[in-house]
């Protein structure tokens, strides 16, 4: 039997009836090759060309997973924008001089709207998706068709809103 077939639901190795850690827990230990046979295990898998563990390469991207990844990424991106703006306020001339400089060298209004949209979109997307998460916290919208509909709707509204805001600023 494989270790995952013997493992009990409590994480205790059911075959031995003891609290001995399963091989998975041993592999997750902090020091490398602590358990006899671990080096051979990794060498065998490397020779066979097996990956360390299944990862993003085996999963088909889905709207729900991509929106989740984008939600995290836009949170980080917008944090970088906020910190970057804060740093620009203490630079010589202040933030407004850098905005004026960007407007001076921009080759047209269309490009400035595009640049502003790229800067605004993480905030708009992250905010709208945050409302979607609040709806989930209330237990609403977990059916698969509703998840996809709200995902596409939120994505379209965030793109349109960022373009409208960029054109009006």
Secondary structure, DSSP 8 states (H G I E B T S, - for coil): --HHHHB-TTSSBTTTTS----HHHHHTSSSTT-STTHHHHHHHHHHHT--SS--GGGS---HHHHHHHHHHHHHHHHHHHHHHHHHHHHSTTHHHHHHHHHHHH-S-HHHHHHHHHHHHHHHHHHHHHHHHHHHHHTT---SHHHHHHHHHHHHHHHHHHHHHHHHH-
